[in-house]
């Protein structure tokens, strides 16, 4: 895992980083996201994907995330 400060220097806005090993060293690059995140008027994060997301997709994503913990 990369330290938070290093991730924030590499990725704007914060997101996932791909790390590849090369003969010269490590190459860090941002993984493109599928949407844009912002904070809504209620203070909660809102993800804009450019398409409608079904309740089933949200529940499946939550289940996958919980299973990884």
Phi and psi restraints in degrees (value plus and minus 20) as a CYANA .aco file:
   2 UNK   PHI    -104.6   -64.6
   2 UNK   PSI     124.2   164.2
   3 UNK   PHI     -79.7   -39.7
   3 UNK   PSI     127.3   167.3
   4 UNK   PHI     -75.0   -35.0
   4 UNK   PSI     -65.2   -25.2
   5 UNK   PHI     -79.0   -39.0
   5 UNK   PSI     -59.3   -19.3
   6 UNK   PHI     -88.8   -48.8
   6 UNK   PSI     -62.2   -22.2
   7 UNK   PHI     -81.1   -41.1
   7 UNK   PSI     -62.9   -22.9
   8 UNK   PHI     -86.5   -46.5
   8 UNK   PSI     -51.7   -11.7
   9 UNK   PHI     -89.1   -49.1
   9 UNK   PSI     -54.5   -14.5
  10 UNK   PHI    -105.0   -65.0
  10 UNK   PSI     -58.0   -18.0
  11 UNK   PHI    -138.1   -98.1
  11 UNK   PSI     103.3   143.3
  12 UNK   PHI    -152.1  -112.1
  12 UNK   PSI     100.3   140.3
  13 UNK   PHI     -90.8   -50.8
  13 UNK   PSI     144.7   184.7
  14 UNK   PHI     -71.9   -31.9
  14 UNK   PSI     117.9   157.9
  15 UNK   PHI    -185.0  -145.0
  15 UNK   PSI    -170.9  -130.9
  16 UNK   PHI    -112.9   -72.9
  16 UNK   PSI     128.9   168.9
  17 UNK   PHI    -140.8  -100.8
  17 UNK   PSI     114.8   154.8
  18 UNK   PHI    -115.1   -75.1
  18 UNK   PSI     108.7   148.7
  19 UNK   PHI    -135.6   -95.6
  19 UNK   PSI     103.5   143.5
  20 UNK   PHI    -141.2  -101.2
  20 UNK   PSI     119.2   159.2
  21 UNK   PHI    -112.3   -72.3
  21 UNK   PSI     110.6   150.6
  22 UNK   PHI    -146.2  -106.2
  22 UNK   PSI     148.1   188.1
  23 UNK   PHI     -78.8   -38.8
  23 UNK   PSI     -47.7    -7.7
  24 UNK   PHI    -104.4   -64.4
  24 UNK   PSI     -35.8     4.2
  25 UNK   PHI     124.1   164.1
  25 UNK   PSI    -170.2  -130.2
  26 UNK   PHI    -119.6   -79.6
  26 UNK   PSI     122.4   162.4
  27 UNK   PHI    -134.9   -94.9
  27 UNK   PSI     102.2   142.2
  28 UNK   PHI    -126.4   -86.4
  28 UNK   PSI     112.9   152.9
  29 UNK   PHI    -165.1  -125.1
  29 UNK   PSI     131.7   171.7
  30 UNK   PHI     -96.6   -56.6
  30 UNK   PSI     117.7   157.7
  31 UNK   PHI    -106.2   -66.2
  31 UNK   PSI     102.2   142.2
  32 UNK   PHI     -79.6   -39.6
  32 UNK   PSI     117.6   157.6
  33 UNK   PHI    -110.0   -70.0
  33 UNK   PSI     143.0   183.0
  34 UNK   PHI    -106.8   -66.8
  34 UNK   PSI     -27.3    12.7
  35 UNK   PHI    -180.8  -140.8
  35 UNK   PSI    -193.6  -153.6
  36 UNK   PHI    -135.6   -95.6
  36 UNK   PSI     114.5   154.5
  37 UNK   PHI    -126.7   -86.7
  37 UNK   PSI     125.4   165.4
  38 UNK   PHI    -170.5  -130.5
  38 UNK   PSI     148.9   188.9
  39 UNK   PHI    -114.5   -74.5
  39 UNK   PSI     107.1   147.1
  40 UNK   PHI     -96.5   -56.5
  40 UNK   PSI     153.8   193.8
  41 UNK   PHI     -82.9   -42.9
  41 UNK   PSI     -41.7    -1.7
  42 UNK   PHI    -109.2   -69.2
  42 UNK   PSI     -17.4    22.6
  43 UNK   PHI      66.6   106.6
  43 UNK   PSI     -19.6    20.4
  44 UNK   PHI    -117.1   -77.1
  44 UNK   PSI     129.7   169.7
  45 UNK   PHI     -89.4   -49.4
  45 UNK   PSI     123.2   163.2
  46 UNK   PHI    -146.9  -106.9
  46 UNK   PSI     109.4   149.4
  47 UNK   PHI    -127.5   -87.5
  47 UNK   PSI     102.9   142.9
  48 UNK   PHI    -121.8   -81.8
  48 UNK   PSI      94.6   134.6
  49 UNK   PHI    -120.3   -80.3
  49 UNK   PSI     -30.2     9.8
  50 UNK   PHI      62.2   102.2
  50 UNK   PSI      -8.4    31.6
  51 UNK   PHI    -175.9  -135.9
  51 UNK   PSI     143.5   183.5
  52 UNK   PHI     -93.6   -53.6
  52 UNK   PSI     122.0   162.0
  53 UNK   PHI    -135.2   -95.2
  53 UNK   PSI     111.0   151.0
  54 UNK   PHI    -100.8   -60.8
  54 UNK   PSI     138.6   178.6
  55 UNK   PHI     -79.4   -39.4
  55 UNK   PSI     -58.1   -18.1
  56 UNK   PHI     -82.1   -42.1
  56 UNK   PSI     -60.8   -20.8
  57 UNK   PHI     -82.0   -42.0
  57 UNK   PSI     -61.7   -21.7
  58 UNK   PHI     -84.6   -44.6
  58 UNK   PSI     -67.2   -27.2
  59 UNK   PHI     -82.7   -42.7
  59 UNK   PSI     -60.6   -20.6
  60 UNK   PHI     -82.4   -42.4
  60 UNK   PSI     -62.5   -22.5
  61 UNK   PHI     -83.9   -43.9
  61 UNK   PSI     -61.5   -21.5
  62 UNK   PHI     -82.7   -42.7
  62 UNK   PSI     -63.6   -23.6
  63 UNK   PHI     -81.2   -41.2
  63 UNK   PSI     -62.8   -22.8
  64 UNK   PHI     -83.2   -43.2
  64 UNK   PSI     -63.2   -23.2
  65 UNK   PHI     -84.6   -44.6
  65 UNK   PSI     -63.5   -23.5
  66 UNK   PHI     -85.2   -45.2
  66 UNK   PSI     -56.4   -16.4
  67 UNK   PHI     -87.3   -47.3
  67 UNK   PSI     -46.6    -6.6
  68 UNK   PHI     -98.7   -58.7
  68 UNK   PSI     -33.6     6.4
